[in-house]
C-alpha cells in the first residue's frame, strides 16, 4: 500500500489560521466596545448626578442659613 499525502499549499494553512484570528479580533473589538459603552454610561450619569448633588447641597445650605 502506498499512502499518498497531498502537499498542502501555504494558502491552506493561511485559511485555517485566518478564521480563528478573525474571531479573536472580533472578540477583542467587542470587549473594547463594551468597556467604552460602560464608561460612557458612567459619564452620562455623572452629569445628572452632579445636578442632583448641587440641588441637595443648596437646599441644605439654605436650611442651615435660615436658623
C-alpha positions as CSV (number, residue, x, y, z in Angstrom):
1,X,0.0,0.0,0.0
2,X,1.3,3.3,-1.0
3,X,0.0,6.2,1.2
4,X,-0.1,9.4,-0.7
5,X,-0.2,12.6,1.3
6,X,-1.2,15.6,-0.7
7,X,1.1,18.6,-0.5
8,X,-0.7,21.4,1.3
9,X,-0.3,24.7,-0.2
10,X,0.5,27.7,2.0
11,X,-3.0,29.1,1.4
12,X,-4.5,26.1,3.1
13,X,-2.6,27.0,6.3
14,X,-3.5,30.6,5.9
15,X,-7.1,29.8,5.5
16,X,-7.1,27.5,8.6
17,X,-5.4,30.2,10.7
18,X,-7.4,33.1,9.4
19,X,-10.8,32.0,10.9
20,X,-9.6,31.9,14.5
21,X,-7.7,35.1,14.0
22,X,-10.8,36.9,12.8
23,X,-12.7,35.5,15.7
24,X,-10.1,36.7,18.2
25,X,-10.0,40.2,16.7
26,X,-13.9,40.4,16.7
27,X,-13.9,39.3,20.4
28,X,-11.3,42.0,21.2
29,X,-13.3,44.7,19.4
30,X,-16.5,43.6,21.2
31,X,-14.7,43.7,24.6
32,X,-13.3,47.2,23.9
33,X,-16.7,48.4,22.7
34,X,-18.4,47.1,25.8
35,X,-15.8,48.8,28.1
36,X,-16.3,52.1,26.2
37,X,-20.1,51.9,26.5
38,X,-19.8,51.2,30.2
39,X,-17.5,54.3,30.7
40,X,-19.8,56.4,28.6
41,X,-22.8,55.4,30.7
42,X,-20.9,56.4,33.8
43,X,-20.0,59.8,32.3
44,X,-23.6,60.4,31.2
45,X,-24.9,59.6,34.6
46,X,-22.3,61.9,36.2
47,X,-23.9,65.0,34.7
48,X,-27.3,64.0,36.1
49,X,-25.9,63.1,39.5
50,X,-23.9,66.3,39.8
51,X,-27.1,68.4,39.2
52,X,-28.9,66.4,42.0
53,X,-25.9,66.8,44.3
54,X,-25.8,70.6,43.7
55,X,-29.5,70.9,44.3
56,X,-29.4,69.0,47.6
57,X,-26.3,70.9,48.7
58,X,-28.0,74.2,48.0
59,X,-31.1,73.0,49.9
60,X,-29.1,72.0,52.9
61,X,-27.1,75.3,52.8
62,X,-30.4,77.2,52.8
63,X,-31.8,75.2,55.7
64,X,-28.6,75.9,57.7
65,X,-28.6,79.6,57.0
66,X,-32.2,80.0,58.0
67,X,-31.5,79.2,61.6
